[in-house]
């Protein structure tokens, strides 16, 4: 009897952790091979929350058809959520529940003889260590690498920090969006972004550090410079798969 009780307890725990480590959300009546985003949380300690938005003209086959604001998607530490979006979904997933990197996806890319999924990454509301790309490592249709966003925003910023003169470094630190030290041995300890960021901050992230995302308020805030406007055109990507991964680190 004692052994049976132990077996039952172990089986219950196994079922619980299996449920925690894998989950399915989105439309209930999805078809195999249909639009899918895998939300992957690689952190062993942090829960990741994504603000989910859908276009008002999304068809009845799509998740949250015709709705703008949708329930947030929560991904527990170490968990992968398979988010089925249904045919015709256009919308966005924004990390940190709307305050991190934003990922826009368009699963209406059907064209005669060819399927395209359109997607991009931007940092108009904030930034986070999060990436978006094809689930199986496919390249873009134009043959270029396909991982949007940044796995480590601070490391990417630091890679460009010492290429600038001390005066420019200090100007950036004075904005409060970057923290750290100046000089040839200067090191950044923290980087931030939001829709009020000064143009010099945007220019550093976008054009000096070359973040792999559109670092500007763009169409949402109706503000852009010629450089960032040109940069925006570089981040509308397409692939031939309907399965994407959003990975939070």
C-alpha positions in Angstrom: 0.0 0.0 0.0 2.9 2.3 0.9 4.6 1.7 -2.5 1.4 2.3 -4.4 0.9 5.6 -2.6 4.4 6.6 -3.5 3.9 5.6 -7.1 0.6 7.6 -7.3 2.3 10.7 -5.9 5.2 10.4 -8.3 2.8 10.0 -11.2 0.8 13.0 -10.1 3.9 15.2 -9.9 5.0 14.0 -13.3 1.7 14.9 -14.8 1.8 18.3 -13.1 5.3 19.2 -14.4 4.5 17.9 -17.9 1.5 20.3 -17.9 3.8 23.2 -16.7 6.5 22.6 -19.3 4.2 22.4 -22.4 1.0 24.2 -23.2 -1.3 24.9 -26.1 -3.2 28.2 -26.5 -4.9 30.1 -29.2 -7.7 28.8 -31.5 -9.2 25.4 -30.6 -9.9 24.2 -34.1 -6.5 24.6 -35.6 -5.3 22.6 -38.6 -1.9 20.8 -38.8 0.6 23.1 -40.5 -1.5 26.2 -39.7 -0.1 29.4 -38.3 1.8 28.7 -35.1 4.0 30.7 -32.8 6.0 28.8 -30.2 6.6 31.0 -27.1 9.8 29.7 -25.6 11.0 30.7 -22.1 14.7 29.7 -21.6 14.9 31.4 -18.2 14.9 28.9 -15.2 13.5 31.6 -12.9 11.6 34.3 -14.7 8.0 34.2 -16.0 7.6 35.9 -19.3 4.3 37.7 -20.2 3.4 38.9 -23.7 0.8 41.5 -24.6 -1.2 40.0 -27.5 -2.9 42.2 -30.1 -5.0 41.3 -33.1 -6.0 43.4 -36.1 -9.6 44.6 -36.1 -10.1 43.0 -39.5 -8.9 39.5 -38.5 -11.3 36.9 -40.0 -13.4 34.4 -38.0 -10.8 31.7 -38.5 -8.1 33.8 -36.6 -7.5 34.0 -32.9 -9.5 36.8 -31.3 -11.2 37.5 -34.6 -12.0 41.2 -34.9 -10.5 42.1 -31.5 -7.7 44.5 -30.7 -6.7 43.8 -27.1 -6.5 40.1 -26.2 -5.6 38.2 -23.0 -1.9 38.3 -22.2 0.1 35.1 -22.9 2.0 33.9 -19.8 5.0 31.5 -20.2 6.4 30.0 -17.1 10.1 29.4 -16.5 11.4 26.7 -18.8 8.0 26.4 -20.5 7.1 26.4 -24.2 3.6 27.5 -25.2 2.4 26.4 -28.6 0.2 29.4 -29.7 -2.1 28.5 -32.7 -3.2 31.7 -34.4 -5.6 30.4 -37.1 -5.8 31.3 -40.7 -5.5 35.0 -41.6 -4.1 36.2 -38.3 -2.3 39.6 -38.2 -1.2 41.0 -34.9 1.6 41.5 -32.4 3.3 40.0 -29.3 5.1 42.4 -27.0 7.4 41.1 -24.3 7.2 42.4 -20.7 3.5 42.6 -21.1 3.7 45.5 -23.5 6.9 47.2 -22.3 9.6 45.1 -24.1 10.4 44.2 -27.7 7.4 44.1 -30.0 7.0 41.4 -32.7 4.5 41.9 -35.5 3.3 38.9 -37.5 1.2 38.6 -40.7 0.0 35.1 -41.7 -2.0 36.4 -44.7 0.9 36.2 -47.1 -0.6 33.9 -49.6 0.5 34.6 -53.2 0.1 32.6 -56.4 2.4 29.6 -56.1 4.1 30.8 -52.9 3.3 31.3 -49.2 4.9 34.1 -47.2 4.8 34.8 -43.5 5.7 38.5 -42.8 7.2 39.5 -39.5 9.3 42.2 -37.9 10.7 43.3 -34.6 10.6 46.8 -33.1 11.6 48.5 -29.9 9.2 51.4 -29.9 7.8 50.8 -26.5 10.8 49.1 -24.8 13.4 46.5 -25.3 14.0 43.0 -24.0 16.2 40.0 -24.6 13.8 38.4 -27.0 14.0 37.1 -30.5 11.7 36.0 -33.3 12.4 33.7 -36.2 11.4 30.6 -38.1 11.0 27.6 -35.9 13.4 25.4 -37.9 16.1 27.9 -38.7 14.9 28.8 -42.3 16.4 31.9 -43.8 14.4 34.7 -45.2 13.0 34.4 -48.7 15.8 36.8 -49.9 18.4 34.4 -48.4 19.4 36.6 -45.5 19.5 35.5 -41.8 16.1 35.5 -40.2 16.4 36.1 -36.5 14.9 39.4 -35.5 15.4 41.1 -32.1 18.3 40.7 -29.7 19.2 37.9 -27.4 21.3 40.2 -25.2 20.6 43.9 -25.7 23.2 45.0 -23.2 26.0 43.0 -24.9 25.0 44.3 -28.3 25.1 47.9 -27.0 28.5 47.3 -25.3 29.9 46.0 -28.6 29.6 49.6 -30.0 30.1 51.7 -26.9 33.9 52.1 -27.1 33.8 53.1 -30.7 32.5 56.6 -29.7 34.3 59.5 -28.2 33.9 60.4 -24.5 31.8 63.4 -25.2 29.2 61.4 -27.1 29.2 58.7 -24.5 28.5 61.2 -21.8 25.7 62.8 -23.7 24.0 59.4 -24.0 24.5 58.6 -20.3 23.0 62.0 -19.5 19.7 60.9 -21.1 19.2 58.3 -18.5 18.5 55.6 -21.1 22.0 54.2 -20.8 24.0 53.6 -17.6 27.7 52.9 -17.3 31.1 54.5 -17.6 32.9 56.5 -20.3 36.3 56.2 -22.0 38.3 53.6 -23.9 37.6 51.1 -21.1 34.0 52.3 -20.5 31.3 49.7 -19.9 27.5 50.0 -20.1 25.7 48.3 -17.2 22.1 49.0 -18.3 20.2 50.0 -21.4 16.6 51.1 -21.7 14.1 52.3 -24.4 10.6 53.7 -24.5 8.5 55.9 -26.8 9.9 59.1 -25.2 13.6 58.3 -25.9 15.7 61.1 -27.3 16.7 60.9 -31.0 20.4 60.5 -30.0 19.4 57.3 -28.0 17.5 55.9 -31.0 20.4 56.7 -33.3 22.9 54.9 -31.1 20.8 51.7 -30.8 19.7 51.7 -34.4 22.7 53.0 -36.4 25.7 52.6 -34.1 25.0 49.4 -32.2 22.9 48.1 -35.2 20.2 46.4 -33.1 18.5 43.8 -35.1 15.1 45.5 -34.8 13.4 48.8 -35.7 14.4 51.0 -32.8 11.9 53.8 -33.1 8.3 54.8 -32.4 7.7 54.8 -36.2 4.1 54.6 -37.4 2.7 54.1 -33.9 3.9 57.5 -32.7 4.1 59.1 -36.1 7.7 60.2 -35.6 10.9 59.2 -37.5 14.1 60.6 -38.8 15.4 59.9 -42.3 17.9 57.3 -41.0 15.4 55.5 -38.8 12.8 55.6 -41.6 15.2 53.9 -43.9 16.1 51.4 -41.2 12.4 50.5 -40.8 12.3 49.3 -44.4 15.0 46.7 -43.6 13.0 45.0 -40.9 9.9 43.8 -42.8 11.0 40.2 -43.4 9.3 37.2 -45.0 9.8 33.4 -44.8 8.1 30.4 -46.4 7.0 28.8 -43.1 3.9 29.2 -41.0 5.8 28.2 -37.8 7.8 30.8 -35.8 9.5 30.9 -32.5 9.5 33.8 -30.1 12.3 33.1 -27.6 12.7 34.9 -24.3 16.1 34.7 -22.6 
